Amino acid sequence: MKTAHIYKLVIVSILFTFLSKDSLAQQGEVTINQDPKIPNLLALKKNLEKDNKLSNGYTIQLYYGELTKANTILKRYRGLYGTWPASIEYETPNYKVWVGNYSDRLDADRALIEIQKGFPSAFILKPQNRS
């Protein structure tokens, strides 16, 4: 008879453990407060990355010299390719035409092979600071 009481006590304690687990569980609510400028900053960062302003990777240089010639080279590039973004960068006292934003050298080499068909003097460089 004593074993029957122990058996019932074990079953009741197991049931109590499972039932009390759900009733004692904590419930909560999470509220995230973020600065309203964050979405604007993310959009700005996305545009800068698209325009090659934040890259630490590789780029291809098409020209180095005066502004009018740089503009001509840029227009010619966009007419021929346009696959990779291009921009004119200023380094006193000259202007450079840079193409692409490549994270690794292999991608830059592949693009260079194609670009050199129209711009034989193009070469790859790794800018230190592109801001």
Phi and psi in degrees as a GROMACS rama.xvg file:
@    title "Ramachandran Plot"
@    xaxis  label "Phi"
@    yaxis  label "Psi"
@TYPE xy
-64.6937  -37.7573  LYS-2
-67.2989  -30.8967  THR-3
-66.2305  -41.1822  ALA-4
-64.6634  -41.7348  HIS-5
-64.7095  -42.0205  ILE-6
-61.4611  -44.9212  TYR-7
-65.3024  -39.6674  LYS-8
-64.05  -40.3493  LEU-9
-64.887  -44.5868  VAL-10
-63.991  -43.8693  ILE-11
-64.4121  -41.574  VAL-12
-67.7388  -35.8159  SER-13
-66.1118  -45.9022  ILE-14
-61.4781  -42.5218  LEU-15
-62.1387  -39.1708  PHE-16
-63.4723  -45.9337  THR-17
-68.4829  -39.1792  PHE-18
-71.9152  -38.5321  LEU-19
-72.8987  -24.8467  SER-20
-60.9181  -44.1718  LYS-21
-72.5291  -36.835  ASP-22
-77.3081  -22.7588  SER-23
-98.1373  1.06522  LEU-24
-65.2905  144.026  ALA-25
-85.1391  144.343  GLN-26
-123.016  144.991  GLN-27
-149.347  172.548  GLY-28
-134.075  134.521  GLU-29
-108.016  128.912  VAL-30
-117.77  125.864  THR-31
-105.15  120.634  ILE-32
-105.991  116.676  ASN-33
-124.386  151.689  GLN-34
-63.5057  134.849  ASP-35
-65.7273  -11.956  PRO-36
-80.5401  -14.3424  LYS-37
-60.2205  -47.7037  ILE-38
-60.2228  -36.6602  PRO-39
-65.7796  -41.6264  ASN-40
-65.6608  -38.3306  LEU-41
-64.8127  -39.9566  LEU-42
-65.484  -40.3438  ALA-43
-63.7766  -43.2652  LEU-44
-61.9179  -40.8604  LYS-45
-62.3525  -42.2634  LYS-46
-66.507  -39.5026  ASN-47
-65.0331  -39.7343  LEU-48
-65.9412  -38.4852  GLU-49
-65.3369  -34.0865  LYS-50
-90.2086  11.3437  ASP-51
68.0965  26.2929  ASN-52
-91.0944  -16.165  LYS-53
-112.644  5.68377  LEU-54
-76.608  142.91  SER-55
-112.562  13.5971  ASN-56
-90.0164  -143.699  GLY-57
-106.473  154.739  TYR-58
-141.386  167.471  THR-59
-115.062  129.525  ILE-60
-100.031  127.993  GLN-61
-98.8491  -30.8974  LEU-62
-154.161  153.005  TYR-63
-144.497  113.893  TYR-64
165.234  -138.213  GLY-65
-81.2481  158.973  GLU-66
-65.0701  -43.7043  LEU-67
-62.8579  -41.3971  THR-68
-68.0757  -37.2143  LYS-69
-62.3792  -42.1859  ALA-70
-63.316  -39.9836  ASN-71
-63.4497  -44.9456  THR-72
-62.9147  -42.7252  ILE-73
-62.3221  -45.1359  LEU-74
-63.6476  -41.7539  LYS-75
-63.0212  -42.8745  ARG-76
-60.212  -49.7164  TYR-77
-62.1157  -32.4667  ARG-78
-69.705  -36.2114  GLY-79
-82.8607  -43.6485  LEU-80
-119.691  -80.5023  TYR-81
72.8402  -1.49903  GLY-82
-65.0721  -41.9629  THR-83
-109.24  142.075  TRP-84
-64.6697  145.277  PRO-85
-130.085  151.907  ALA-86
-151.546  162.87  SER-87
-103.951  125.914  ILE-88
-111.873  144.146  GLU-89
-107.208  128.843  TYR-90
-135.771  114.375  GLU-91
-45.6366  128.307  THR-92
-100.475  19.2784  PRO-93
-115.64  163.667  ASN-94
-111.278  146.129  TYR-95
-122.999  144.873  LYS-96
-105.714  115.548  VAL-97
-111.83  142.592  TRP-98
-126.227  136.31  VAL-99
80.9312  167.49  GLY-100
-146.305  89.1159  ASN-101
-105.955  129.27  TYR-102
-77.1649  -24.8892  SER-103
-136.823  162.901  ASP-104
-65.4449  -33.9136  ARG-105
-61.684  -45.3309  LEU-106
-62.875  -40.3062  ASP-107
-64.6065  -40.5119  ALA-108
-63.1794  -41.4203  ASP-109
-62.4862  -44.0635  ARG-110
-66.8539  -39.5243  ALA-111
-60.3831  -40.1546  LEU-112
-57.8351  -43.4295  ILE-113
-70.6792  -44.6639  GLU-114
-67.3499  -33.709  ILE-115
-66.9536  -12.8982  GLN-116
-65.9568  -34.7289  LYS-117
-102.585  -22.1564  GLY-118
-133.696  83.306  PHE-119
-61.0584  -25.3212  PRO-120
-89.2671  4.23929  SER-121
-64.0796  147.144  ALA-122
-148.498  161.258  PHE-123
-89.4852  140.769  ILE-124
-141.541  160.969  LEU-125
-119.032  97.4511  LYS-126
-64.4757  145.187  PRO-127
-78.4836  -45.7476  GLN-128
-139.02  123.478  ASN-129
-118.095  50.8399  ARG-130
